[in-house]
Amino acid sequence: VGLLLIPHNFAALSRLAVRSSPLVSMATETSSCDYLVVGAGASGMSFVDTLLLHAPEPVSVTLLDKREQPGGHWNDAYDYVTLHQPARNYGVESTALEAFTQHPEKLASRDEILDYYRSLLSRWGEAGHRVSFVGGAAYDFGSASYVDASGSRVGVDASKVVDARYTENDLPLLVPPKFSVGDGVDLIPPNQLPARGAGEGRRYCVLGGGKTGQDAVLFLRQTLGVPLDRIAWVVPHLPWITARDPPSPLRQNTCIEFIASALEAHAAAGSPPSALSSSAFLQSAFAKLEEEGKVYRLLPDEAPTKFMDATLNRREAELLRE
């Protein structure tokens, strides 16, 4: 029996839509606030935290999410997931995530991240901020109202409405596949992998070469001890992988530093100005970072064509190359 694992498919680029609130209608009750933030994942929580830190005067915030607690897709993540990068690179401005993390490389687990986001709600309240979190709520932008977990419709009179859902993940746990499989193949999301176990003679096919696909292959090899000849891995686009270990396990290049590396390589090669708009411009930066030991590739003779900032140490990269 084969197992087919489907990893995450990340949605659009990061952005927040801020708009004025329309007139409230069709609601059985109403509330008011300065900011209504729809989505309590990483983007929404970071927005609220920075707003509370830097607003010139006190503001009131209503924070809505379809899930019962903040944390976004971490609520639906698989048990063995951790951050690929150190916790210092993740979280909100006011509170360090690494203080909640036990891993020696500060790779926060799902439960640690969820605990972190829950604690922020308490910290904001203790600091005197007026933040109301409503879980299990579905917001209707047309009527400026939401339906809460009890089924009641509540209108919101907000000066600004912030849609923080643009980085929402399309998770295979929640979205049906767009393809079919043959008889005798169990199609499962990564969440079900620990419960299935290695299984005598069981074969696996992992779809996707991003962070989740890499996690699934490493879990099969490191935790379940599945032999290589029982694993197939379908990687549509070979990725550049950020190196977690050199030069420091707690320090990776920022986006600005990456662009600076690309410009330096561009200048050193004497490339024409038109090259700035080509893929070769970006590839020159990755080649420079590879020389410095800051990125890896899966296949030594194949140039990667995609970058999703999956982050691994050298040993993990070598396991995936097998």
N, C-alpha and C positions, 0 to 999 in steps of 0.2 A: 504494500500500500504506500502510495506516495503522499507527501504533504507539500502543498504549495503555499508559500507565505507571501503576503502582499504587504510591502512597507508603505509608509506615509507618502502622500503626494502633496507637497507644499503648495499653497495657493499664491496669491498675488504678492507683489512687493510691499514692503512696510510703508504704510501711510495712514493718517488719521483724518477723517472727514469731520469738520466742524461746521455746523449749520445752525441757523436760528430755528427755534421751535415753532411748528405750525399751531394753529388753534386747537385746543383740546375739545374733543367731541366724543359722544357715545360712552363716556365713562360713568361708572356708578359712584366713584369718589375721586377726589383730586388731591394732588400734592404739589409743592413748588420747591424750586431749588435754583441756584445759579448755574450749575452745570449738571447735565444728565449725561452719564458715560455709559454707553451700551457695549458691554464686553469687559469681563474682569480677568482677562488673561494677561500675558506679559506686557502687551502694549497699553491696555487700559489701566493696569495697576501702576505702570511707570508714569503714565500721563497724570494720574491723580496725585501720585506722590510728589512729582516735580511741581505741579500746580500748587499744592498745599505749602511746599517749601518756599516758593518764590512769588506767590500772589501778593500784590502790594497791600491788600486788605483781606480780612477773612472772607472765605467763600463757603457756600454749602454745596455738597455734591451728593447726587443719587447715583449709585453704581449698580447697574443691572447685569445679570448674566443668566443664561438658560440653565446653567448648572447650579447645584445647590451651594457651592462654595467657590471662592476665587481660585485661579490657577489655570484657567483655560484648558488646553489640550492635555496638560499634565494629569488632569482628572481621569483621562481615558487612556493614559500611556501604559505600556506593558511593564510588568513587575521588575524586570531586570534593566530597565533603562536608567541611565545617568546622563548628566551633562557630559558632552565630549570635551568641553573646555573647562578650565578652572572656574570656580564659583565667582571669583572676583570680576569676571567678564559678564556676569548675568545678574539680574535683579533690578532693584530700584535705587534711586539716588541717596535716600536717607539712611538706608539700613543695609549692611553688608551681608550677603548671602553666606559667605564663608563661615560666619559665626554659627551657622546652623548645620554645618557640613562636617562629617566625621572622616570621610575618605582621605587617605594620606595625600592624594593629589588634588584634593578639594573638588572632586567630581560629585556634585550633589545628586542624591537619589530622588526619585519621584516623590516619596513621602516627605523628604526633607524640604523639597521645594514647595509642596502643598502646605506644610507647616509654616514655612516662611511667609507665604502669602496670607494665610489665616492670621498670623501674628501682626501683619501690617494693619489689618482692620482694627485690632485692639490698640496698637500703638497710636494710630491716628486719633482714635477716640480719647485715649489717655492724654494726648497732647492738646485736647480741646477743639480739634477739628470737627466740623459737622459733616460727617460722611455716613450715609445710609446705604447699606448693601442689601439688595433684594435678589435672592437666588431663586432659581426655578421660574424665571420670568421671561416672557416673549414680548419684545417691544414692536409696536406698529408705528412706523414713522409717519404714515399718512394721517392717523388720528391723534398722534402725540400721546399715546397711552400704551400701557402694557397689561398683559394678563398674568396674574401671579399664580403661585402653585395651587391656590385654592380655587382658581377659575374666575376670580373677581377681576374686573377691568378697572384699572386705576389711571386717571389722566395725570399728566405731568406738565406743569407750567414752568418751563426752564428757559433761562436766558440764552443758553447755548446747549446744543446737543452734539455730543462727540461720538462718532461711530468708530469704535476701536476694534472692529472685527475684520479688518482687511488682511491680516496675517493669519486668519483662522485656517486650521489645517483640515484637509479632506482625508479623514481617517478611514482605513479599510474596516475598522471595527464598527463604524457607523454607516458606511456607504457601500452598497452592494457592488460587486465587480462588474466591469463592462465587457466581460468575456466569459465563455463557458469552458468547462474542463470535462475530460472524459470520465467514464465509469472507473471506479476504484481509486480515484484521486480525491482526497479531502482538501478542500480549499479553506484555509484558516488565516486569520490575522495573527501577527506576532504575539498578541496577548495570550493566545491559547497554547503557545509553544511549551512553556514549563509544564503544563498539565499533561501534554501528550508524551513528553519524555523522548528518550532515544528510540525505544521500541526495537525489538529484535528484527533485524533485516529491513527496517523501515528506511525508505529513501526520501530525500528532501529536495525541493527545488525552490530557491529563494528568488523572488522577482524584485529587482531594483538595486541600484548600486549606491544609494545615498546613505545617510546616517542609519536609518532603520534597517536597511538591507545589510549593512556592515554589522550592526548589532546582532542581527539574527544569525549571520554566519559565525560570528565570534562566540555567540551563546551555544550554538551547535557544537563547535569545536572545543571550546574551553570548559564549558559547564556540563554538557551532555556527553562529551567525548565521542561524537559521531565521526566515523572514519571518512576520509576525503572522498573515497570512491562511492559514498552514499549521499554526497551533496552536489547538486548542480546549482550554479549561480548565474542568473541572467542579468547582465549589466548593460542597459541600453546605451549609456554614455560613460566613458571612463572619466572618473573625477580626479581633480587635484585634491589632495588631502593635506590639511594643515597639520604640521608636526607639533605634538604637544610637549615633547621632551627638550629639544635644543632651541635656543641656548639656555632657556630656563623653563621648567614645567609650569610656571605661573605667568609666562609672558609670551604672547603672540603678537605678530604685526597688526597694527590698526589698518583701517581702510586707507587713511591718508599715507601711511608708510608704504603700503602696497603701491599706491599710485606714484609715490616718489621713486620706488624701485623700478617701476615701468618707465618713468621718464629718464632715469639714469641709464638704464639699458638701451633705451631708444637713442639717447645722445651718444652713447659709446659706440653704437653700431653705425652712426652716421645716417640714420634712416631719414627719408624725406618727411616733411610735415604731414603729408597725406597718410602716413602710417599710423598717426595718432587715432584715426577712426577705424583701424583694422583690427582683426583678432590677433594679428602678429604682435601688436603693441602690448596687449595683455599677456600673451604667451611669453614675451620677452621678460616680463616681470616674474612670472612663475619660474622660468628657467633660472633667473638670478636667485630667487628664493630657494630653489632646489639646490643650487651650488652652495648656499649657506646652510643647508640642512633644515630649512624651515617648512618645506612641503615635501610630500611623497607622491609617487605615482604607483598604481597597482601593477602595471606591466612595464618593465624597463625599456622596451623598444617601441612602445605605443604612446603617442602624445595624448594626454587627457584633453577633453573638449568641454568639460563642465566643472563648475566650482560651486558647491553648496556649503562650504566651510565645515564639512565633517572633520573632526579633529581626533587623531590617533597618536599613540606612541609608536616607537619603532617596532617593538615586539608585536603589537597588534597588526601593524601594516605587513609585517613578514608573514604572519599567520594567514592573512587574507590573500597574499600572493601565492600561497600553496595551492 
